[in-house]
């Protein structure tokens, strides 16, 4: 019965331990290990590419990396005659509204000024950012934080970019609690703290979009411009007292003095915010400076109603230098300009 014999032999071959499936089963673990190794090498390569290439290709990222490195390296002078280090922190209001080279020159020789600003940051970005800077060894004698009243009251951080540049991993539970983050968002911040792919991914996408469509940022701002709800005096005061006090205590624990500078708003857009923050500063023990006073900049000195143009920045920078020199009891070589100084003390 040939058919029976053939079937029996086929079954024997199929079930034999020496059948052709054995080499495949023996190679299985090695193939899996090789695949995992290739994936790890791929992701490590992408991570390395982001860390090296992004700062080289992006002028903004190169500036942020340089300023951050310099901020971390700040140390108080060993000699009493050495210039005292001052660190200026902020966002685009700092970048567009302050001529830092003039500030740096205007505070010499008593102070050695450094700048570190990141666009679209708010008070929580810098509260946790300052914690990380101190943790990594930064020791400025004076910290000057430049934020608007709305940015002091804000409940936002700059998401993954904040985690990559400014957050300590130990602070993730506090960040998640303060901002009421979902588990997914908190996990994203945890990954972004250590990964340039997560932390810089949005910046790379924006950079590519701008390269392809140079006018896209202006179009996006026009399309997404919001009218934020009015700032209530009670809400702003309460938020400012708690947040300024916490930052003052953090600074004092590291032998720094905290100053808050409120940048200009146009006379047409002036709100009672600066005066409320100054009152909160007195309660929190923080000096609040309003160079030029409230509402004393005209609409023509702003590029978009919020950021100063070149003329407005030049005027504000001069007022800021006079204000800081007076507050820090430095010789001004002459009397400050009238109306240049506004303080909570």
Rosetta blueprint (number, residue, H / E / L):
1 X L
2 X H
3 X H
4 X H
5 X H
6 X H
7 X H
8 X H
9 X H
10 X H
11 X H
12 X H
13 X H
14 X H
15 X H
16 X L
17 X L
18 X L
19 X L
20 X L
21 X H
22 X H
23 X H
24 X H
25 X H
26 X H
27 X H
28 X H
29 X H
30 X H
31 X H
32 X H
33 X H
34 X H
35 X H
36 X H
37 X H
38 X H
39 X H
40 X H
41 X H
42 X H
43 X H
44 X H
45 X H
46 X H
47 X H
48 X H
49 X H
50 X H
51 X H
52 X H
53 X H
54 X H
55 X H
56 X H
57 X H
58 X L
59 X H
60 X H
61 X H
62 X H
63 X H
64 X H
65 X H
66 X H
67 X H
68 X H
69 X H
70 X H
71 X H
72 X H
73 X L
74 X L
75 X L
76 X L
77 X L
78 X L
79 X L
80 X L
81 X L
82 X L
83 X L
84 X E
85 X E
86 X E
87 X E
88 X E
89 X E
90 X E
91 X L
92 X H
93 X H
94 X H
95 X H
96 X H
97 X H
98 X L
99 X L
100 X H
101 X H
102 X H
103 X H
104 X H
105 X H
106 X H
107 X L
108 X L
109 X L
110 X L
111 X E
112 X E
113 X E
114 X E
115 X E
116 X E
117 X E
118 X L
119 X L
120 X L
121 X L
122 X L
123 X H
124 X H
125 X H
126 X H
127 X H
128 X H
129 X H
130 X H
131 X H
132 X H
133 X H
134 X H
135 X H
136 X L
137 X L
138 X L
139 X L
140 X L
141 X L
142 X E
143 X E
144 X E
145 X E
146 X E
147 X L
148 X L
149 X H
150 X H
151 X H
152 X H
153 X H
154 X L
155 X L
156 X L
157 X L
158 X L
159 X H
160 X H
161 X H
162 X H
163 X H
164 X H
165 X H
166 X L
167 X L
168 X L
169 X H
170 X H
171 X H
172 X H
173 X H
174 X H
175 X H
176 X H
177 X H
178 X H
179 X H
180 X L
181 X L
182 X L
183 X H
184 X H
185 X H
186 X H
187 X H
188 X H
189 X H
190 X H
191 X H
192 X H
193 X H
194 X H
195 X L
196 X H
197 X H
198 X H
199 X H
200 X H
201 X H
202 X H
203 X H
204 X H
205 X H
206 X H
207 X H
208 X H
209 X H
210 X H
211 X H
212 X H
213 X L
214 X L
215 X L
216 X H
217 X H
218 X H
219 X H
220 X H
221 X H
222 X H
223 X H
224 X H
225 X L
226 X L
227 X L
228 X L
229 X L
230 X L
231 X L
232 X L
233 X H
234 X H
235 X H
236 X H
237 X H
238 X H
239 X H
240 X H
241 X H
242 X H
243 X H
244 X H
245 X H
246 X H
247 X H
248 X H
249 X H
250 X H
251 X H
252 X H
253 X H
254 X L
255 X L
256 X L
257 X E
258 X E
259 X E
260 X E
261 X E
262 X L
263 X L
264 X L
265 X L
266 X E
267 X H
268 X H
269 X H
270 X L
271 X L
272 X L
273 X H
274 X H
275 X H
276 X H
277 X H
278 X H
279 X H
280 X H
281 X H
282 X H
283 X H
284 X H
285 X L
286 X L
287 X E
288 X E
289 X E
290 X L
291 X L
292 X L
293 X L
294 X L
295 X L
296 X L
297 X E
298 X L
299 X H
300 X H
301 X H
302 X E
303 X L
304 X L
305 X L
306 X L
307 X L
308 X E
309 X L
310 X H
311 X H
312 X H
313 X H
314 X H
315 X H
316 X H
317 X H
318 X H
319 X H
320 X H
321 X H
322 X H
323 X H
324 X H
325 X H
326 X H
327 X H
328 X L
329 X L
330 X L
331 X L
332 X L
333 X L
334 X L
335 X L
336 X L
337 X L
338 X L
339 X L
340 X L
341 X L
342 X L
343 X L
344 X L
345 X L
